[in-house]
């Protein structure tokens, strides 16, 4: 039995497995693989070394500078500037420090929902939004920009860990839209971009000292609390290298244009009266809205000095949010744009004719209602209803705003002499107002003006040439100050904290163009326009006011004239001793009854009512009663 079991086991023994085939060893192939791997490693090392060499040698300086900029930042990055105030000392523009708030949630002592609930009322932000921000990453979260000192002080009192404040300089305009086209604005980079900010940038600048130069930006790892809000604002040194804005020559070489030694409390004081400016702006906006006009301006100038008491314009904008404004609205269009003045230019032409001895105040001209100049027909604005009025006195020509009567008057003067008079009035030169981008009037050249009879005819009633509203105001000012061209201006000078003048910009001496006798004769005629003529809507009980309406066609871009019109009115008061010139211009008012007498004259009356109250102007001795 044992042998049988053994034999069975022997029969079941598996056969031995055949050995696997092994490739013969090939030293050459192995060497190729080793060389290939080694070559790839060498190429990688060469590429890395080349890249390092490129970064270190070719771009080392720029990368180092970039890293420095990323690691370091100036706490007050912008040029610090003097404040701007109106003639009463009310602040128009001022520098202030604002803060950016960063959060580091990993350093919070409170939970994220608790921190959000604490900060929500201070930042005027919903809790859900703050929770979402704090949940994004553990550190370095930018929570809020532009925080004012009052908010920062409240945050500091809470003594919350994990918050960090970063200070920055900012220009702030508390009056918002009121003075925007005049003052301009400073952009986010600290660069002045418009208005007085750029025209007087040298006088307004204060230069920070190199001390307190750099501080680290908010760290993502360092422990941060509200007490690490950055260094104090830097101190300042005077910069005495500034020059006067504008392109006027200094008539007085002893009056230096350099800035005086300054302190940080000095301010740039304007001639503008904030109270009158606000009234003018509000009334102007109401008129523009009521008549659905394109734009408008109303200006008040002190006749003898050229000081602007108000310069309101529509459209305007908020300089604190200049980036939301149409770029076209950033300019002071009363200074930078041109228009055809129409009949408000007629008193200037009357003064030219009187000064040249061509007419006398009691002279009479014939008003036929219309005239033909070749293919051009000139007619009165009311020809369809009034026809020709026949013989008119010079006063009646103004009172009825007769175009034909004005042409008859100016035809008495040779065209070459007329052109010389326009040049004498500096019609082809800017006023020199201390605002940037002033436009220069456009008029025909001498040859064309003299050769074409229609050019002098249309100029007689204020069309065929264009000038800026501020230029028109300057010319009308000659009638109010005895015949002198003064320079309109909005800047009085730099004043210290006590209100004493420390710097006054130089201005050209007034230029005499008319005699006082001539201007008084024209003013008497203009008073009749208000009392008996088209300027009745500007009449102010108790005050003697002279005025002139204007309703001019607008030149079309394709040539000729379109359907649009520009309405205007000028008021001068008081006639017995002129002190103020008020000019209102409304561009493209809508409606069939949109004229200088119905749109602009009532606006001038509203502004004049505020003017006489604010300036304490007593009623005229022999003023007409309504």
Buried (B, 14 or more C-beta within 10 A) or exposed (E): EEEEEEEEEEEEEEEEEEEEEEEEEEEEEEEEEEEEEEEEEEEEEEEEEEEEEEEEEEEEEEEEEEEEEEEEBBBBEBBBBBBBBBBEEBBBBBBEBBBBBBBBBEBBEBEBEEBBBBBBEBBEBEBEEBBEBBEEEBBBBEBBEEBEEEBBEEBBEEEBBBBBBBBBBBBBBEBEBBBBBBBBBBBEEBEBBBBBBBBBBBBBBBBBEEEBEEBEBBBBEEEBBBEBBBEEBBEBEBBEEBEBBBEBEBEEEEEBBBBBEBEBEBBBBBBBBBBBBBBBBBBBBEBBEEBEBBBBBBBBBBBBBBBBBBBBBBBBBBBBEBEEBEEEBBBBBBBBBBBBBBBBBBBBBBBBBBBBEBBEBEBBBEBBBBBEBEEEEBBBBBBEEEBBBEEBBBBBBBBBBBBBBBBBBBBBBEBEEBBEBBEBBBBBEBBBBBBBEBBBBEBBEBEEBBEBBBBBBBBBBBBBBBBBBBBBBBBBBBBBBBBBBBBBBBBBBBBBEEEEEBBEBBBBEBBEBBBEEBBBBBBEBBBBBBBBBBBBBBBBEBBBBBBBBBBBBBBEEEEEEEEBBBBBBBBBBBBBEBBBBBBBBBBBBEEEEBBBBBBBBBBBBBBBBBBBEBBEBEEBEEBBEE
